[in-house]
Amino acid sequence: MTDQESLTQLRRRFVDSQETLTKEWEIRLRNDPRKGAATILRMVERRRRLNRKEGQRLRKMLQHEKAWWDQGTTHVAGVDEAGVSPLAGPVVAAAVILPTTARWRGVDDSKKLTAERRAQLAEKIKTRAIAWAVGSVAPKEIDSINVYHASLLAMERAVKGLSVPPAALLVDARHVPNMTLPQESLIKGDARSLSIAAASIIAKTTRDALMIEMDETYPGYGFAQHKGYPVAAHKAALKRLGPSPIHRTSFAAVRELLTPQLTLGLSMTPE
């Protein structure tokens, strides 16, 4: 160990900054009798194990994309939606075309990620994707065609909104209607396909942002916290205030409150 580089400096280089530990430095640390040197080696080895595990996960998540890429079909769009079960707000879908070089650490089913991590990854996806787009269906339209068909329509709108036309689709448990291009429907696709996982992140972050805006327009319901999902606090607010203009009146939990004394919320208009 040189006098010029203390263990603190080495930890900063090889652990905090994740600089690659060269074979020379690994030998020197292994020969250093101080406990701090062994600690640095253990932390570096742990990072290596995590990197290998993440690399294996990403290879598995790209199996479906790679099957298309190997056939020469490079523009494969992953498609997913968010917001089928909420009592309020739109259904939002996203479509994302990844480059064949995509090996983006951390991209996963949006439900497995924190809001902060989703936001970080959404920016990365938007910046690095070949193309991405979102499509949405508003509450009134959901009520007129039902939420299942609304989710399909949102997906269709997302795919048609892509600036680069896709040659194939990977879809989370659905088939996008009115498409002539080939599609693969993958059950739990957001956990099996990196493209679908990327789409799930874009759809989720887009919808969450919309519901946060709606919280300011229609205060009191707690949209910023629960995003319209049927949690206890939301149901209590519904009973107290009545449905708002963005509630889905075709849903039983909302429809049963459409009585004369509880329609105040429906008359609310944004200022």
KEGU-413475 format. One record per residue (C-alpha): x, y, z. Coordinates in pm, whole numbers. Layout:
<rs>
[r [X,Y,Z]]
...
</rs>
This chain:
<rs>
[r [0,0,0]]
[r [148,336,-94]]
[r [166,625,144]]
[r [1,844,-117]]
[r [-330,658,-113]]
[r [-495,588,221]]
[r [-766,329,270]]
[r [-1019,611,279]]
[r [-904,729,-63]]
[r [-911,376,-200]]
[r [-1259,319,-66]]
[r [-1368,643,-232]]
[r [-1222,526,-564]]
[r [-1323,160,-574]]
[r [-1642,159,-367]]
[r [-1804,504,-369]]
[r [-1704,597,-726]]
[r [-1716,233,-844]]
[r [-1388,263,-1030]]
[r [-1282,-73,-1174]]
[r [-1051,-256,-936]]
[r [-750,-363,-1139]]
[r [-577,-695,-1080]]
[r [-275,-508,-944]]
[r [-479,-321,-684]]
[r [-671,-635,-592]]
[r [-344,-816,-514]]
[r [-215,-521,-313]]
[r [-537,-503,-109]]
[r [-531,-879,-45]]
[r [-175,-849,85]]
[r [-261,-553,307]]
[r [-306,-674,669]]
[r [-545,-394,772]]
[r [-915,-473,818]]
[r [-1011,-178,598]]
[r [-843,-339,297]]
[r [-1045,-659,343]]
[r [-1361,-451,379]]
[r [-1293,-277,46]]
[r [-1244,-613,-122]]
[r [-1569,-751,22]]
[r [-1764,-446,-98]]
[r [-1611,-465,-445]]
[r [-1690,-837,-467]]
[r [-2048,-771,-358]]
[r [-2082,-512,-636]]
[r [-1944,-763,-885]]
[r [-2200,-1023,-775]]
[r [-2483,-772,-806]]
[r [-2358,-666,-1150]]
[r [-2349,-1028,-1266]]
[r [-2698,-1087,-1129]]
[r [-2830,-773,-1300]]
[r [-2661,-873,-1624]]
[r [-2830,-1213,-1610]]
[r [-3166,-1050,-1538]]
[r [-3130,-811,-1831]]
[r [-3035,-1092,-2070]]
[r [-3345,-1281,-1961]]
[r [-3563,-969,-1995]]
[r [-3438,-921,-2352]]
[r [-3505,-1275,-2478]]
[r [-3824,-1181,-2661]]
[r [-3673,-867,-2813]]
[r [-3361,-1055,-2918]]
[r [-3569,-1318,-3098]]
[r [-3707,-1040,-3319]]
[r [-3374,-857,-3350]]
[r [-3200,-1175,-3465]]
[r [-3454,-1197,-3748]]
[r [-3366,-843,-3856]]
[r [-3671,-680,-3696]]
[r [-3511,-403,-3492]]
[r [-3806,-173,-3424]]
[r [-3994,-378,-3166]]
[r [-4227,-179,-2941]]
[r [-4314,-280,-2587]]
[r [-4666,-178,-2485]]
[r [-4827,-156,-2142]]
[r [-5099,39,-1962]]
[r [-5160,190,-1619]]
[r [-5479,283,-1442]]
[r [-5736,12,-1513]]
[r [-5853,-34,-1154]]
[r [-5870,327,-1020]]
[r [-6206,489,-955]]
[r [-6093,816,-1111]]
[r [-5871,953,-1383]]
[r [-5770,825,-1726]]
[r [-5628,497,-1844]]
[r [-5281,567,-1982]]
[r [-5076,340,-2206]]
[r [-4722,372,-2337]]
[r [-4527,224,-2624]]
[r [-4145,215,-2626]]
[r [-3897,104,-2892]]
[r [-3560,20,-2740]]
[r [-3231,24,-2928]]
[r [-3071,-317,-2974]]
[r [-2788,-200,-2745]]
[r [-3024,-140,-2450]]
[r [-2893,-295,-2130]]
[r [-3040,-42,-1890]]
[r [-2981,-130,-1528]]
[r [-3283,-111,-1302]]
[r [-3554,-108,-1569]]
[r [-3820,-343,-1437]]
[r [-4192,-382,-1376]]
[r [-4298,-36,-1255]]
[r [-4483,-190,-958]]
[r [-4151,-313,-818]]
[r [-3997,35,-819]]
[r [-4025,335,-590]]
[r [-4175,656,-728]]
[r [-3832,819,-718]]
[r [-3668,535,-908]]
[r [-3949,527,-1165]]
[r [-3900,898,-1228]]
[r [-3525,853,-1278]]
[r [-3570,562,-1515]]
[r [-3848,737,-1709]]
[r [-3607,1018,-1795]]
[r [-3343,768,-1906]]
[r [-3594,580,-2122]]
[r [-3726,896,-2285]]
[r [-3373,1014,-2362]]
[r [-3231,687,-2492]]
[r [-3524,509,-2657]]
[r [-3553,507,-3036]]
[r [-3911,625,-2986]]
[r [-4174,642,-2713]]
[r [-4532,764,-2696]]
[r [-4831,762,-2465]]
[r [-5202,729,-2529]]
[r [-5485,794,-2288]]
[r [-5859,750,-2252]]
[r [-6052,997,-2036]]
[r [-6304,893,-1767]]
[r [-6614,978,-1972]]
[r [-6485,769,-2260]]
[r [-6406,485,-2018]]
[r [-6766,498,-1897]]
[r [-6898,478,-2252]]
[r [-6692,182,-2376]]
[r [-6592,7,-2045]]
[r [-6246,2,-1892]]
[r [-6123,-311,-2071]]
[r [-6185,-163,-2414]]
[r [-6049,169,-2289]]
[r [-5719,2,-2203]]
[r [-5701,-143,-2556]]
[r [-5781,196,-2706]]
[r [-5512,365,-2498]]
[r [-5260,108,-2620]]
[r [-5368,161,-2980]]
[r [-5326,536,-2942]]
[r [-4981,494,-2787]]
[r [-4858,269,-3071]]
[r [-5000,501,-3337]]
[r [-4830,795,-3163]]
[r [-4479,656,-3207]]
[r [-4256,877,-3422]]
[r [-4089,563,-3561]]
[r [-4331,297,-3688]]
[r [-4278,-36,-3509]]
[r [-4241,-362,-3701]]
[r [-4363,-583,-3415]]
[r [-4525,-545,-3074]]
[r [-4462,-703,-2737]]
[r [-4775,-643,-2528]]
[r [-4851,-704,-2163]]
[r [-5135,-960,-2158]]
[r [-5325,-797,-2446]]
[r [-5345,-770,-2821]]
[r [-5357,-415,-2951]]
[r [-5659,-377,-3184]]
[r [-5657,-244,-3539]]
[r [-5295,-343,-3602]]
[r [-5168,-544,-3897]]
[r [-4816,-592,-3761]]
[r [-4724,-907,-3564]]
[r [-4779,-908,-3189]]
[r [-4675,-1119,-2892]]
[r [-4899,-1111,-2586]]
[r [-4695,-1191,-2275]]
[r [-4863,-1268,-1944]]
[r [-4687,-1060,-1677]]
[r [-4494,-907,-1964]]
[r [-4369,-614,-1757]]
[r [-4160,-866,-1560]]
[r [-4052,-1064,-1869]]
[r [-3968,-804,-2134]]
[r [-3745,-499,-2100]]
[r [-3947,-312,-2364]]
[r [-4275,-377,-2183]]
[r [-4115,-286,-1850]]
[r [-3998,43,-2002]]
[r [-4350,107,-2129]]
[r [-4493,30,-1785]]
[r [-4263,291,-1630]]
[r [-4361,558,-1884]]
[r [-4732,481,-1849]]
[r [-4719,481,-1469]]
[r [-4516,802,-1432]]
[r [-4730,982,-1691]]
[r [-5055,886,-1521]]
[r [-4924,966,-1172]]
[r [-4823,1314,-1287]]
[r [-5171,1371,-1432]]
[r [-5335,1265,-1106]]
[r [-5110,1499,-907]]
[r [-5232,1781,-1132]]
[r [-5591,1669,-1075]]
[r [-5535,1689,-701]]
[r [-5493,2065,-739]]
[r [-5798,2095,-963]]
[r [-6020,1880,-742]]
[r [-5883,1907,-387]]
[r [-6001,1695,-101]]
[r [-5999,1355,-270]]
[r [-5629,1287,-217]]
[r [-5551,1214,-582]]
[r [-5184,1308,-531]]
[r [-5149,1034,-271]]
[r [-5354,741,-403]]
[r [-5373,835,-774]]
[r [-5743,744,-785]]
[r [-5706,384,-666]]
[r [-5986,250,-443]]
[r [-5808,279,-109]]
[r [-5995,350,214]]
[r [-5903,720,221]]
[r [-6033,766,-134]]
[r [-6360,588,-61]]
[r [-6409,801,250]]
[r [-6352,1119,48]]
[r [-6599,997,-213]]
[r [-6868,951,50]]
[r [-6791,1290,197]]
[r [-6766,1495,-124]]
[r [-6947,1288,-384]]
[r [-6796,1203,-723]]
[r [-6583,1459,-907]]
[r [-6590,1514,-1285]]
[r [-6295,1276,-1328]]
[r [-6453,986,-1139]]
[r [-6562,685,-1344]]
[r [-6937,669,-1298]]
[r [-6955,321,-1453]]
[r [-6765,180,-1156]]
[r [-6994,46,-883]]
[r [-6816,225,-597]]
[r [-6881,558,-773]]
[r [-7219,481,-929]]
[r [-7379,396,-595]]
[r [-7300,749,-475]]
[r [-7477,920,-765]]
[r [-7771,1034,-555]]
[r [-7914,1387,-541]]
[r [-7756,1468,-208]]
[r [-7411,1351,-317]]
[r [-7365,1508,-659]]
[r [-7193,1824,-539]]
[r [-6861,1699,-676]]
[r [-7002,1658,-1025]]
[r [-7087,2027,-1038]]
[r [-6733,2127,-946]]
[r [-6546,2308,-1223]]
[r [-6180,2404,-1231]]
[r [-6108,2764,-1144]]
</rs>
